[in-house]
């Protein structure tokens, strides 16, 4: 296995961990359990930050693909579209009728949510009121640009996690231009002062757009997550440089560990979920992206094995389908003649959700996701020939 293949395999394992993290987070959030508790409990109930880590990984992986695949913009976009769309839109259509179960579940488990809202229940009416807009926006995967003032909850309409799919699609559209500019900076095509000016200008542009654009729930508008994407592609160029350097991988691990500790201590976020905590986690994981043939297997053992690679392959379906599994399972559990407390419900719901989601995701991968990617590859290859690439 080459260093590059090993690097991607390790990242697949990371995706598996983050996907399961999100599943557990959403299952627990439907039990009424608070986030208060020890550090581990706090992170389990803060799965939204796993999505930030997904975003960083996306920035890394897309720049890796753009750097190695060297295909035209249209073939690239076709492949990316068919990577996301088939499973996404199928589950979105299924989620529309299933959304009617959310208010029922809210009533069935109201005793667990005294003084707080059942997840997403406050948005269901808005989703249906703007159903034509929501369907059209999801069809183009641009629901993430719809602000609250136009259609409340549009980015999470019916299929909650799909807000980040729109975020990814927005990034895919812009990524080639950002890659070309970043590659020129990496190769030294500009002077250091010009490079710094470009980086500051582009960053400032997206941050300003993020501030002036009307509020979009979950930060589903690309500029709202620009910094995390940028961290991912900077990490790619850095790992590319380090992969051919003579610095021992153990030293890279030590440096990243110390940086993570320093960032965490300065920001008081080393053990606290949050944006800075996400950066600390990424610093700890970053050395896995610079794995080499001679020592990469040792350092990526946790993430690069058959189980983690398998879960990584189906992690997209895991991420998208688990909320529907939760909705259905909670409806079925409500028929049990027993009044569940938050802890009892968590003991039942969390493992059931993980198991059913993994099985369903395997089926979706085999029947929808993988065939969709093959169709995208076939169509993209035709455009490759047409464009003379």
Residue frames relative to the residue before (quaternion, step in Angstrom):
aa qw qx qy qz dx dy dz
X 1.0000 0.0000 0.0000 0.0000 0.00 0.00 0.00
X 0.3938 -0.7275 0.5104 0.2348 3.58 -0.80 0.99
X 0.6759 -0.4950 0.3631 0.4078 3.53 -1.31 0.34
X 0.6580 0.5158 -0.3126 0.4509 3.58 0.99 -0.87
X 0.6493 0.5078 -0.3152 0.4703 3.59 0.98 -0.85
X 0.6414 0.5274 -0.3140 0.4603 3.54 1.02 -0.86
X 0.6203 0.5563 -0.3312 0.4427 3.54 1.02 -0.87
X 0.6948 0.4632 -0.2763 0.4757 3.59 0.86 -0.97
X 0.6209 0.5418 -0.3453 0.4492 3.61 1.01 -0.73
X 0.6430 0.5135 -0.3200 0.4696 3.58 0.99 -0.79
X 0.6507 0.5096 -0.3127 0.4680 3.57 1.02 -0.80
X 0.5876 0.5508 -0.3681 0.4645 3.60 1.09 -0.63
X 0.6485 0.5181 -0.3107 0.4631 3.55 1.03 -0.81
X 0.6124 0.5357 -0.3409 0.4710 3.57 1.08 -0.74
X 0.6363 0.5337 -0.3282 0.4502 3.57 0.94 -0.89
X 0.6262 0.5454 -0.3373 0.4435 3.58 0.99 -0.82
X 0.6632 0.5040 -0.3024 0.4633 3.58 0.90 -0.96
X 0.6901 0.4839 -0.2901 0.4533 3.59 0.85 -0.94
X 0.6303 0.5325 -0.3362 0.4541 3.59 1.04 -0.76
X 0.6679 0.4786 -0.3001 0.4846 3.60 0.92 -0.88
X 0.5876 0.5690 -0.3546 0.4530 3.57 1.11 -0.70
X 0.6701 0.4877 -0.2937 0.4764 3.60 0.90 -0.93
X 0.6259 0.5429 -0.3356 0.4482 3.60 0.99 -0.83
X 0.6782 0.4839 -0.2882 0.4720 3.57 0.86 -0.99
X 0.6253 0.5531 -0.3285 0.4418 3.57 1.00 -0.87
X 0.7142 0.4457 -0.2659 0.4696 3.59 0.79 -0.98
X 0.6182 0.5281 -0.3527 0.4632 3.59 1.03 -0.69
X 0.6788 0.4846 -0.2914 0.4685 3.59 0.90 -0.89
X 0.6467 0.5304 -0.3302 0.4376 3.59 0.99 -0.79
X 0.6645 0.4882 -0.2982 0.4808 3.59 1.22 -0.40
X 0.6224 0.5347 -0.3458 0.4551 3.57 1.28 0.07
X 0.5112 -0.6667 0.4088 0.3566 3.59 1.26 -0.18
X 0.4502 0.6868 -0.4606 0.3368 3.58 1.26 0.05
X 0.4458 -0.6957 0.4990 0.2612 3.58 -0.98 0.84
X 0.5637 -0.5901 0.4607 0.3490 3.53 -1.33 0.29
X 0.5161 0.6622 -0.4146 0.3510 3.57 1.23 -0.37
X 0.4486 0.6590 -0.5137 0.3170 3.53 -1.05 0.79
X 0.7410 -0.3677 0.2713 0.4920 3.56 -1.14 -0.51
X 0.7528 -0.4114 0.2717 0.4361 3.56 -1.32 0.11
X 0.6609 0.5069 -0.3136 0.4559 3.60 0.87 -0.95
X 0.6512 0.5096 -0.3167 0.4647 3.57 0.94 -0.88
X 0.6356 0.5465 -0.3221 0.4401 3.56 0.98 -0.83
X 0.6818 0.4726 -0.2895 0.4776 3.58 0.98 -0.81
X 0.6226 0.5418 -0.3481 0.4446 3.60 0.99 -0.75
X 0.7292 0.4028 -0.2293 0.5034 3.58 1.05 -0.75
X 0.6693 0.4520 -0.3014 0.5068 3.58 1.27 0.22
X 0.0974 0.8562 -0.4983 0.0959 3.54 0.94 0.96
X 0.4929 0.6564 -0.4361 0.3689 3.58 1.22 -0.26
X 0.6447 0.5225 -0.3260 0.4528 3.57 1.13 -0.59
X 0.5325 0.5874 -0.4129 0.4484 3.57 1.25 -0.29
X 0.6111 0.5440 -0.3491 0.4568 3.58 1.11 -0.66
X 0.6117 0.5347 -0.3495 0.4667 3.60 1.05 -0.69
X 0.6482 0.4959 -0.3145 0.4848 3.57 1.06 -0.73
X 0.5809 0.5490 -0.3595 0.4815 3.60 1.13 -0.63
X 0.6498 0.5268 -0.3118 0.4506 3.57 0.96 -0.90
X 0.6401 0.5122 -0.3244 0.4719 3.59 0.95 -0.85
X 0.6560 0.5088 -0.3036 0.4677 3.57 0.93 -0.92
X 0.6289 0.5381 -0.3353 0.4500 3.58 1.01 -0.79
X 0.6363 0.5209 -0.3268 0.4658 3.58 0.97 -0.84
X 0.6514 0.5145 -0.3008 0.4695 3.56 1.03 -0.83
X 0.7322 0.4654 -0.2522 0.4285 3.57 0.67 -1.16
X 0.6620 0.5051 -0.3217 0.4508 3.60 0.90 -0.86
X 0.6542 0.4781 -0.3251 0.4876 3.60 0.99 -0.68
X 0.5887 0.5495 -0.3594 0.4714 3.59 1.12 -0.60
X 0.6867 0.4811 -0.2829 0.4658 3.59 0.87 -0.97
X 0.6561 0.5063 -0.3143 0.4631 3.57 0.95 -0.85
X 0.6629 0.5178 -0.2968 0.4520 3.57 1.05 -0.76
X 0.7761 0.3679 -0.1780 0.4803 3.59 1.04 -0.78
X 0.6943 0.4946 -0.2942 0.4322 3.59 1.04 -0.66
X 0.0948 -0.8524 0.5082 0.0787 3.56 1.10 -0.75
X 0.3712 0.7151 -0.5119 0.2980 3.60 0.74 1.01
X 0.6440 -0.5313 0.3879 0.3907 3.57 -1.27 0.35
X 0.6739 -0.5254 0.3398 0.3929 3.55 -1.24 0.46
X 0.6747 0.4976 -0.3078 0.4498 3.61 0.89 -0.89
X 0.6638 0.4728 -0.3259 0.4791 3.67 0.83 -0.82
X 0.6218 0.5471 -0.3325 0.4511 3.56 1.01 -0.83
X 0.7014 0.4713 -0.2746 0.4588 3.58 0.83 -1.00
X 0.6115 0.5429 -0.3457 0.4602 3.59 1.09 -0.68
X 0.6609 0.5035 -0.3029 0.4669 3.59 0.91 -0.92
X 0.6670 0.4974 -0.2978 0.4680 3.56 0.94 -0.89
X 0.6300 0.5416 -0.3305 0.4479 3.59 1.00 -0.82
X 0.7235 0.4246 -0.2486 0.4842 3.58 0.84 -0.96
X 0.5428 0.5743 -0.4108 0.4547 3.58 1.25 -0.16
X 0.7677 0.3835 -0.1862 0.4783 3.57 0.97 -0.86
X 0.7278 0.5558 -0.2658 0.3012 3.52 0.69 -1.21
X 0.6731 0.5395 -0.3612 0.3541 3.68 0.59 -0.95
X 0.7173 0.4096 -0.2569 0.5017 3.61 0.71 -1.02
X 0.6255 0.5691 -0.3299 0.4196 3.55 0.97 -0.89
X 0.7480 0.4048 -0.2530 0.4612 3.61 0.65 -1.03
X 0.5871 0.5605 -0.3711 0.4512 3.60 1.08 -0.62
X 0.7038 0.4516 -0.2698 0.4773 3.58 0.82 -0.99
X 0.5975 0.5572 -0.3615 0.4492 3.59 1.10 -0.62
X 0.6613 0.4956 -0.3061 0.4726 3.61 0.92 -0.90
X 0.6486 0.5042 -0.3142 0.4757 3.60 0.98 -0.83
X 0.6579 0.5477 -0.3062 0.4165 3.57 1.03 -0.84
X 0.5570 0.6340 -0.4001 0.3575 3.61 1.09 -0.57
X 0.7288 0.3769 -0.2696 0.5041 3.67 0.68 -0.89
X 0.6289 0.5506 -0.3480 0.4245 3.60 1.06 -0.69
X 0.5486 0.6247 -0.3997 0.3861 3.59 1.18 -0.45
X 0.5765 0.5952 -0.3719 0.4184 3.58 1.20 -0.47
X 0.6101 0.5523 -0.3520 0.4459 3.60 1.22 -0.35
X 0.5365 0.6555 -0.4077 0.3410 3.61 1.16 -0.48
X 0.6794 0.4542 -0.3186 0.4802 3.67 0.81 -0.82
X 0.6112 0.5430 -0.3508 0.4566 3.60 1.07 -0.69
X 0.6623 0.4935 -0.2991 0.4778 3.57 0.93 -0.89
X 0.6142 0.5521 -0.3448 0.4462 3.57 1.05 -0.78
X 0.6661 0.4872 -0.2951 0.4815 3.58 1.02 -0.79
X 0.6675 0.5240 -0.3006 0.4353 3.57 0.95 -0.91
X 0.7868 0.2764 -0.1308 0.5361 3.57 1.04 -0.76
X 0.2368 0.8124 -0.5046 0.1715 3.60 1.18 0.50
X 0.6180 0.5683 -0.3499 0.4154 3.60 1.10 -0.63
X 0.6646 0.4924 -0.2988 0.4759 3.59 1.25 -0.34
X 0.7496 0.3698 -0.1870 0.5161 3.58 1.27 -0.29
X 0.1667 0.8030 -0.5488 0.1617 3.57 0.96 0.84
X 0.8345 0.1573 -0.1378 0.5098 3.58 -0.70 1.07
X 0.7623 0.2473 -0.1878 0.5678 3.60 1.23 0.18
X 0.5624 -0.6407 0.4238 0.3061 3.54 -1.21 0.58
X 0.4690 -0.6006 0.5672 0.3124 3.52 -1.21 0.65
X 0.6142 -0.6027 0.3507 0.3695 3.64 -0.87 0.88
X 0.8867 0.0433 -0.0906 0.4513 3.55 -0.95 1.11
X 0.4514 0.7219 -0.4522 0.2659 3.61 1.19 -0.21
X 0.6500 0.5451 -0.3249 0.4181 3.61 1.05 -0.72
X 0.6891 0.4861 -0.2785 0.4597 3.60 1.27 -0.31
X 0.4800 0.7149 -0.4307 0.2701 3.60 1.16 -0.46
X 0.6614 0.5100 -0.3183 0.4484 3.60 0.86 -0.90
X 0.6534 0.5132 -0.3099 0.4621 3.59 0.97 -0.85
X 0.6111 0.5563 -0.3566 0.4358 3.59 1.00 -0.76
X 0.7108 0.4528 -0.2583 0.4722 3.55 0.91 -0.94
X 0.6208 0.5471 -0.3397 0.4470 3.57 1.07 -0.65
X 0.7656 0.2772 -0.1449 0.5621 3.57 1.14 -0.71
X 0.1879 0.8496 -0.4836 0.0953 3.57 1.16 0.55
X 0.6344 0.5268 -0.3525 0.4425 3.62 0.96 -0.73
X 0.6597 0.4945 -0.2998 0.4800 3.57 0.94 -0.89
X 0.6643 0.5157 -0.3099 0.4434 3.57 0.91 -0.88
X 0.6586 0.4932 -0.3176 0.4713 3.60 0.93 -0.82
X 0.6654 0.5045 -0.3063 0.4571 3.59 0.89 -0.92
X 0.6764 0.4925 -0.2965 0.4605 3.59 0.90 -0.91
X 0.6596 0.4926 -0.3102 0.4755 3.59 1.01 -0.77
X 0.5966 0.5709 -0.3692 0.4265 3.60 1.06 -0.67
X 0.7400 0.3483 -0.2061 0.5373 3.58 1.08 -0.70
X 0.3936 -0.7457 0.4398 0.3091 3.59 1.36 0.07
X 0.5151 0.6299 -0.4201 0.4017 3.56 1.08 0.76
X 0.3008 0.7775 -0.4979 0.2392 3.57 1.21 0.47
X 0.6008 0.5974 -0.3457 0.4034 3.58 1.22 -0.45
X 0.6599 0.4952 -0.3266 0.4611 3.60 1.19 -0.16
X 0.5444 0.6276 -0.3965 0.3905 3.60 1.29 -0.08
X 0.2967 -0.7878 0.5122 0.1702 3.62 -0.50 1.13
X 0.6891 -0.4997 0.3510 0.3902 3.52 -1.31 0.37
X 0.6393 0.5551 -0.3403 0.4091 3.61 1.02 -0.72
X 0.6771 0.4649 -0.2902 0.4910 3.60 1.21 -0.42
X 0.7823 -0.1222 0.1189 0.5992 3.58 0.83 -0.99
X 0.3427 -0.7729 0.4963 0.1972 3.60 -0.18 1.25
X 0.8503 0.1510 -0.1281 0.4875 3.56 -0.91 0.96
X 0.3123 0.7929 -0.4859 0.1940 3.61 1.21 0.22
X 0.6676 0.5066 -0.3382 0.4281 3.67 0.82 -0.78
X 0.7507 0.3223 -0.2081 0.5379 3.61 1.15 -0.51
X 0.2772 0.8042 -0.4925 0.1841 3.59 1.24 0.32
X 0.8688 0.0214 -0.0777 0.4885 3.55 -0.89 1.14
X 0.7959 0.1222 -0.0465 0.5911 3.63 0.74 -1.05
X 0.3493 -0.8227 0.4075 0.1874 3.54 0.17 1.36
X 0.7392 0.4344 -0.2712 0.4373 3.64 0.60 -1.02
X 0.5217 0.6812 -0.4017 0.3201 3.60 1.22 -0.33
X 0.4600 0.6716 -0.4655 0.3474 3.62 1.20 -0.14
X 0.6950 0.4745 -0.2840 0.4596 3.57 0.99 -0.81
X 0.5551 0.5774 -0.4018 0.4439 3.60 1.23 -0.31
X 0.6316 0.5007 -0.3217 0.4969 3.57 1.05 -0.75
X 0.6148 0.5453 -0.3359 0.4602 3.57 1.04 -0.80
X 0.6509 0.5080 -0.3055 0.4744 3.59 0.96 -0.88
X 0.6671 0.5131 -0.3059 0.4452 3.57 0.88 -0.95
X 0.6197 0.5270 -0.3399 0.4719 3.58 1.01 -0.76
X 0.6545 0.5021 -0.3066 0.4749 3.57 1.00 -0.82
X 0.6333 0.5432 -0.3386 0.4350 3.59 0.93 -0.87
X 0.6421 0.5361 -0.3235 0.4423 3.58 0.99 -0.85
X 0.7590 0.3929 -0.1937 0.4818 3.58 0.97 -0.89
X 0.5137 0.7186 -0.3888 0.2618 3.57 1.17 -0.62
X 0.6543 0.5206 -0.3574 0.4161 3.69 0.76 -0.81
X 0.6593 0.4929 -0.3151 0.4724 3.60 0.95 -0.82
X 0.6586 0.4966 -0.3039 0.4767 3.57 0.99 -0.83
X 0.6322 0.5346 -0.3269 0.4557 3.58 1.09 -0.73
X 0.6464 0.5195 -0.3237 0.4555 3.59 0.91 -0.90
X 0.6714 0.4920 -0.2938 0.4700 3.56 0.89 -0.93
X 0.6804 0.4885 -0.2882 0.4640 3.59 0.90 -0.93
X 0.6319 0.5396 -0.3318 0.4467 3.60 1.02 -0.76
X 0.6414 0.5188 -0.3218 0.4646 3.56 1.01 -0.79
X 0.6372 0.5043 -0.3218 0.4860 3.56 1.05 -0.75
X 0.6574 0.5239 -0.3018 0.4497 3.60 0.95 -0.91
X 0.7190 0.4401 -0.2475 0.4776 3.59 1.00 -0.85
X 0.5109 -0.6800 0.4035 0.3374 3.58 1.25 0.00
X 0.2851 0.7808 -0.5107 0.2197 3.59 1.12 0.61
X 0.7383 0.2989 -0.1918 0.5734 3.56 1.24 -0.42
X 0.5729 -0.5563 0.4616 0.3862 3.54 -1.24 0.35
X 0.6675 -0.5127 0.3441 0.4161 3.62 -1.15 0.46
X 0.6669 0.5050 -0.3132 0.4496 3.58 0.95 -0.82
X 0.6518 0.4936 -0.3099 0.4853 3.59 1.02 -0.80
X 0.6301 0.5349 -0.3293 0.4565 3.59 0.98 -0.82
X 0.6584 0.5051 -0.3038 0.4681 3.57 0.93 -0.91
X 0.6482 0.5214 -0.3146 0.4572 3.57 1.01 -0.84
X 0.6427 0.5195 -0.3188 0.4641 3.60 1.00 -0.83
X 0.6631 0.5118 -0.3033 0.4543 3.57 0.89 -0.97
X 0.6806 0.4848 -0.2874 0.4682 3.57 0.88 -0.94
X 0.6598 0.5220 -0.3107 0.4424 3.59 0.97 -0.86
X 0.6763 0.4848 -0.2943 0.4701 3.58 0.89 -0.96
X 0.6498 0.5112 -0.3139 0.4668 3.57 0.95 -0.88
X 0.6617 0.5069 -0.3044 0.4610 3.57 0.90 -0.93
X 0.6186 0.5624 -0.3403 0.4303 3.58 1.01 -0.84
X 0.7136 0.4460 -0.2645 0.4710 3.58 0.79 -1.03
X 0.6423 0.5173 -0.3324 0.4576 3.60 1.02 -0.71
X 0.6402 0.5140 -0.3230 0.4707 3.58 1.03 -0.76
X 0.6382 0.5184 -0.3205 0.4703 3.58 0.97 -0.89
X 0.6351 0.5406 -0.3215 0.4485 3.57 1.01 -0.85
X 0.6944 0.4839 -0.2743 0.4565 3.58 1.01 -0.83
X 0.7434 0.4258 -0.2379 0.4577 3.61 0.91 -0.86
X 0.5930 0.5687 -0.3692 0.4343 3.60 1.20 -0.48
X 0.5696 -0.5993 0.4252 0.3681 3.63 -0.98 0.73
X 0.6446 -0.5737 0.3568 0.3578 3.55 -1.12 0.75
X 0.0965 -0.7639 0.6373 0.0305 3.54 -0.98 1.01
X 0.4913 -0.6915 0.4471 0.2837 3.55 -0.74 1.08
X 0.8425 0.1803 -0.1890 0.4712 3.55 -1.17 0.83
X 0.4770 -0.6566 0.4595 0.3609 3.62 1.20 -0.03
X 0.2573 0.8135 -0.4843 0.1933 3.57 1.10 0.73
X 0.5602 0.5614 -0.3857 0.4714 3.59 1.30 -0.10
X 0.5833 -0.6582 0.3411 0.3317 3.59 -0.65 1.15
X 0.6626 0.5105 -0.3463 0.4247 3.67 0.74 -0.83
X 0.6024 0.5770 -0.3599 0.4180 3.61 1.13 -0.57
X 0.7624 0.3001 -0.1717 0.5470 3.60 1.18 -0.54
X 0.2837 0.8105 -0.4803 0.1785 3.57 1.27 0.20
X 0.6596 0.5337 -0.3218 0.4202 3.60 0.87 -0.94
X 0.6607 0.5000 -0.3155 0.4625 3.61 0.99 -0.77
X 0.6229 0.5133 -0.3386 0.4836 3.59 1.01 -0.76
X 0.6598 0.5178 -0.3060 0.4504 3.57 0.92 -0.91
X 0.6121 0.5386 -0.3464 0.4639 3.57 1.04 -0.73
X 0.6417 0.5338 -0.3156 0.4513 3.57 1.06 -0.78
X 0.7408 0.4029 -0.2677 0.4661 3.60 0.76 -0.89
X 0.5671 0.5401 -0.3941 0.4810 3.60 1.17 -0.39
X 0.6274 0.5372 -0.3258 0.4601 3.57 1.04 -0.82
X 0.6234 0.5416 -0.3490 0.4429 3.59 1.03 -0.73
X 0.6915 0.4648 -0.2907 0.4703 3.58 0.79 -0.96
X 0.6377 0.5177 -0.3280 0.4666 3.58 1.04 -0.72
X 0.6697 0.4876 -0.3044 0.4702 3.59 0.93 -0.86
X 0.5946 0.5609 -0.3471 0.4597 3.57 1.15 -0.68
X 0.6728 0.4875 -0.2835 0.4789 3.55 1.00 -0.86
X 0.6967 0.4831 -0.2705 0.4561 3.56 0.90 -0.93
X 0.6007 0.5948 -0.3617 0.3930 3.59 1.11 -0.62
X 0.7389 0.3493 -0.2193 0.5329 3.61 1.18 -0.44
X 0.5154 0.6362 -0.4237 0.3873 3.57 1.28 0.09
X 0.5086 -0.6493 0.4764 0.3045 3.55 -1.29 0.22
X 0.4178 0.6980 -0.4818 0.3258 3.57 1.24 0.20
X 0.4540 -0.6880 0.4817 0.2974 3.65 -0.70 0.98
X 0.5583 -0.6220 0.4312 0.3398 3.55 -1.01 0.78
X 0.5975 0.5654 -0.3596 0.4404 3.59 1.10 -0.65
X 0.6435 0.5106 -0.3195 0.4724 3.58 1.07 -0.71
X 0.6228 0.5309 -0.3380 0.4647 3.57 1.05 -0.76
X 0.6255 0.5312 -0.3268 0.4688 3.57 1.03 -0.82
X 0.6721 0.5055 -0.2966 0.4525 3.58 0.89 -0.95
X 0.6508 0.5149 -0.3123 0.4625 3.58 0.94 -0.90
X 0.6823 0.4837 -0.2883 0.4662 3.59 0.89 -0.94
X 0.6181 0.5387 -0.3392 0.4612 3.57 1.08 -0.72
X 0.6764 0.4874 -0.2881 0.4711 3.57 0.89 -0.93
X 0.6288 0.5255 -0.3291 0.4692 3.59 1.04 -0.77
X 0.6439 0.5226 -0.3155 0.4613 3.56 0.98 -0.88
X 0.6537 0.5074 -0.3109 0.4675 3.57 0.94 -0.88
X 0.6648 0.5197 -0.3006 0.4446 3.56 0.94 -0.94
X 0.6581 0.4993 -0.3019 0.4759 3.58 0.93 -0.95
X 0.6758 0.5108 -0.2932 0.4432 3.55 0.93 -0.91
X 0.6710 0.4939 -0.3019 0.4634 3.58 0.95 -0.87
X 0.6598 0.5141 -0.3101 0.4519 3.57 0.93 -0.92
X 0.7623 0.3636 -0.1951 0.4987 3.58 0.95 -0.88
X 0.3713 -0.7375 0.4744 0.3053 3.58 1.32 -0.10
X 0.5709 0.6107 -0.3602 0.4140 3.58 1.13 0.67
X 0.3372 0.7816 -0.4849 0.2005 3.59 1.21 0.19
X 0.7880 0.2243 -0.1263 0.5593 3.60 1.06 -0.69
X 0.6122 0.5440 -0.3398 0.4624 3.56 1.26 0.33
X 0.4460 -0.6807 0.5000 0.2962 3.61 -0.78 0.94
X 0.3936 0.6869 -0.5396 0.2867 3.56 -1.02 0.78
X 0.7386 -0.4133 0.2758 0.4556 3.62 -1.23 0.14
X 0.6796 0.4641 -0.2996 0.4827 3.59 0.94 -0.83
X 0.6097 0.5457 -0.3417 0.4623 3.56 1.12 -0.68
X 0.6071 0.5488 -0.3383 0.4646 3.58 1.11 -0.71
X 0.6474 0.5104 -0.3138 0.4711 3.58 0.95 -0.86
X 0.6263 0.5338 -0.3330 0.4603 3.59 1.01 -0.80
X 0.6549 0.5032 -0.3089 0.4716 3.59 0.94 -0.90
X 0.6638 0.5078 -0.3142 0.4504 3.59 0.91 -0.90
X 0.6176 0.5391 -0.3496 0.4536 3.60 1.01 -0.73
X 0.6604 0.5007 -0.3060 0.4686 3.57 1.04 -0.76
X 0.7122 0.4439 -0.2496 0.4831 3.59 1.10 -0.71
X 0.5091 0.7081 -0.3993 0.2828 3.58 1.13 -0.61
X 0.6279 0.5523 -0.3713 0.4035 3.68 0.85 -0.75
X 0.5851 0.5829 -0.3776 0.4186 3.61 1.13 -0.51
X 0.6357 0.5355 -0.3336 0.4447 3.60 1.16 -0.44
X 0.7189 0.3918 -0.2548 0.5145 3.60 1.23 -0.21
X 0.2028 0.8078 -0.5228 0.1818 3.57 1.17 0.63
X 0.1741 -0.7738 0.6036 0.0811 3.51 -1.11 0.77
X 0.7043 -0.4846 0.3099 0.4161 3.55 -1.24 0.44
X 0.7401 0.4770 -0.2570 0.3983 3.55 0.79 -1.02
X 0.8292 0.1566 -0.0765 0.5311 3.59 1.05 -0.60
X 0.4416 0.7314 -0.4397 0.2769 3.58 1.24 -0.06
X 0.6226 0.5738 -0.3543 0.3969 3.59 0.99 -0.77
X 0.6464 0.5295 -0.3220 0.4451 3.55 1.02 -0.78
X 0.7454 0.4364 -0.2325 0.4472 3.55 0.79 -1.03
X 0.7425 0.3799 -0.2356 0.4988 3.60 1.11 -0.44
X 0.2774 0.8110 -0.4849 0.1738 3.58 1.26 0.28
X 0.6532 0.5264 -0.3232 0.4380 3.59 0.97 -0.81
X 0.7787 0.3613 -0.1734 0.4827 3.57 0.91 -0.93
X 0.7541 0.3720 -0.1994 0.5031 3.57 1.09 -0.61
X 0.4292 0.6313 -0.5348 0.3624 3.56 0.18 1.35
X 0.7366 -0.4549 0.2636 0.4255 3.57 -1.25 0.29
X 0.6666 0.5065 -0.3127 0.4487 3.57 0.91 -0.89
X 0.7061 0.4574 -0.2714 0.4675 3.58 0.81 -1.00
X 0.6327 0.5208 -0.3374 0.4632 3.60 1.03 -0.70
X 0.6345 0.5233 -0.3217 0.4690 3.57 1.04 -0.78
X 0.6812 0.4716 -0.2836 0.4829 3.57 0.87 -0.98
X 0.6218 0.5416 -0.3363 0.4549 3.58 1.11 -0.65
X 0.6400 0.5337 -0.3262 0.4464 3.57 1.01 -0.80
X 0.7657 0.3409 -0.1903 0.5111 3.58 0.98 -0.82
X 0.3702 0.7785 -0.4560 0.2212 3.60 1.28 0.05
X 0.5943 0.5648 -0.3765 0.4314 3.61 1.08 -0.59
X 0.6806 0.4606 -0.2789 0.4968 3.58 0.93 -0.89
X 0.5958 0.5536 -0.3574 0.4591 3.59 1.08 -0.70
X 0.6804 0.5076 -0.2852 0.4450 3.54 0.86 -1.02
X 0.7363 0.4402 -0.2450 0.4517 3.59 0.86 -0.92
X 0.7550 0.4519 -0.2267 0.4175 3.60 0.89 -0.88
X 0.5696 0.6678 -0.3895 0.2791 3.59 1.03 -0.64
X 0.6235 0.5417 -0.3677 0.4272 3.64 1.02 -0.63
X 0.6319 0.5154 -0.3352 0.4719 3.58 1.08 -0.65
X 0.6139 0.5381 -0.3357 0.4700 3.55 1.07 -0.75
X 0.6466 0.5238 -0.3151 0.4563 3.58 0.97 -0.88
X 0.6468 0.5277 -0.3207 0.4476 3.59 0.90 -0.92
X 0.6957 0.4686 -0.2742 0.4704 3.59 0.86 -0.98
X 0.6612 0.5116 -0.3149 0.4495 3.60 0.89 -0.90
X 0.6631 0.5010 -0.3172 0.4567 3.59 0.94 -0.82
X 0.6153 0.5290 -0.3451 0.4717 3.56 1.08 -0.66
X 0.6703 0.4912 -0.2973 0.4701 3.59 0.93 -0.87
X 0.6535 0.5151 -0.3147 0.4568 3.58 0.97 -0.86
X 0.6073 0.5841 -0.3551 0.4049 3.60 1.08 -0.67
X 0.6238 0.5427 -0.3377 0.4498 3.58 1.23 -0.42
X 0.5270 0.6236 -0.4155 0.4010 3.60 1.24 -0.28
X 0.3989 -0.7426 0.4845 0.2338 3.63 -0.74 0.99
X 0.5463 0.5606 -0.4221 0.4573 3.55 0.62 1.17
X 0.3406 -0.7333 0.5501 0.2087 3.58 -0.96 0.84
X 0.2245 -0.8061 0.5395 0.0936 3.54 -0.35 1.29
X 0.3107 -0.6806 0.6271 0.2168 3.52 -1.17 0.72
X 0.7183 -0.4440 0.2994 0.4442 3.58 -1.24 0.16
X 0.6802 0.4866 -0.2987 0.4597 3.58 0.88 -0.92
X 0.6611 0.5023 -0.3156 0.4594 3.61 0.88 -0.89
X 0.6513 0.5063 -0.3190 0.4666 3.57 0.98 -0.83
X 0.6391 0.5296 -0.3273 0.4515 3.59 1.00 -0.80
X 0.6371 0.5395 -0.3237 0.4452 3.58 0.98 -0.86
X 0.7017 0.4370 -0.2559 0.5012 3.58 1.08 -0.74
X 0.7374 0.4831 -0.2453 0.4034 3.55 0.74 -1.13
X 0.6677 0.5378 -0.3279 0.3968 3.61 0.81 -0.92
X 0.7216 0.4138 -0.2874 0.4748 3.66 0.64 -0.95
X 0.6255 0.5353 -0.3457 0.4502 3.60 1.01 -0.76
X 0.6519 0.5214 -0.3136 0.4526 3.58 0.96 -0.88
X 0.6573 0.5087 -0.3150 0.4582 3.58 0.90 -0.90
X 0.6906 0.4894 -0.2910 0.4460 3.59 0.81 -1.00
X 0.6963 0.4665 -0.2836 0.4659 3.59 0.77 -1.03
X 0.6470 0.5290 -0.3238 0.4435 3.59 0.98 -0.81
X 0.6554 0.5062 -0.3188 0.4611 3.59 0.92 -0.86
X 0.6554 0.5027 -0.3151 0.4673 3.61 0.94 -0.86
X 0.6660 0.4966 -0.2939 0.4726 3.57 0.90 -0.95
X 0.6657 0.5137 -0.3022 0.4491 3.58 0.95 -0.86
X 0.5988 0.5409 -0.3580 0.4698 3.58 1.10 -0.65
X 0.6560 0.5024 -0.3041 0.4741 3.58 0.95 -0.89
X 0.6603 0.5070 -0.3045 0.4629 3.58 0.93 -0.90
X 0.6391 0.5277 -0.3263 0.4546 3.58 1.01 -0.80
X 0.6955 0.4771 -0.2729 0.4628 3.57 0.88 -0.97
X 0.7853 0.3875 -0.1759 0.4496 3.57 0.83 -1.03
X 0.8057 0.2606 -0.1114 0.5201 3.60 1.02 -0.71
X 0.7376 0.4667 -0.2573 0.4146 3.54 0.58 -1.19
X 0.7188 0.4429 -0.2606 0.4683 3.59 0.71 -1.05
X 0.6493 0.4859 -0.3348 0.4797 3.66 0.90 -0.77
X 0.6221 0.5478 -0.3423 0.4424 3.60 1.04 -0.74
X 0.6541 0.5021 -0.3114 0.4724 3.58 0.98 -0.83
X 0.6411 0.5196 -0.3289 0.4592 3.59 1.03 -0.75
X 0.6310 0.5175 -0.3285 0.4754 3.59 1.03 -0.78
X 0.6523 0.5182 -0.3091 0.4587 3.57 0.95 -0.89
X 0.6483 0.5170 -0.3102 0.4648 3.55 1.00 -0.83
X 0.6558 0.5172 -0.3068 0.4564 3.58 0.99 -0.85
X 0.6715 0.4801 -0.2949 0.4813 3.59 0.92 -0.91
X 0.6518 0.5265 -0.3165 0.4448 3.58 0.94 -0.88
X 0.6374 0.5383 -0.3352 0.4376 3.59 1.02 -0.77
X 0.6163 0.5410 -0.3440 0.4574 3.59 1.11 -0.62
X 0.6637 0.4788 -0.3000 0.4902 3.56 1.04 -0.80
X 0.5648 0.5837 -0.3796 0.4430 3.58 1.14 -0.59
X 0.6936 0.4670 -0.2719 0.4763 3.58 0.87 -1.04
X 0.6474 0.5348 -0.3204 0.4385 3.56 0.99 -0.85
X 0.7205 0.4210 -0.2386 0.4967 3.56 1.07 -0.78
X 0.4459 -0.7118 0.4390 0.3190 3.55 1.29 -0.08
X 0.3323 0.7573 -0.4980 0.2610 3.59 1.13 0.63
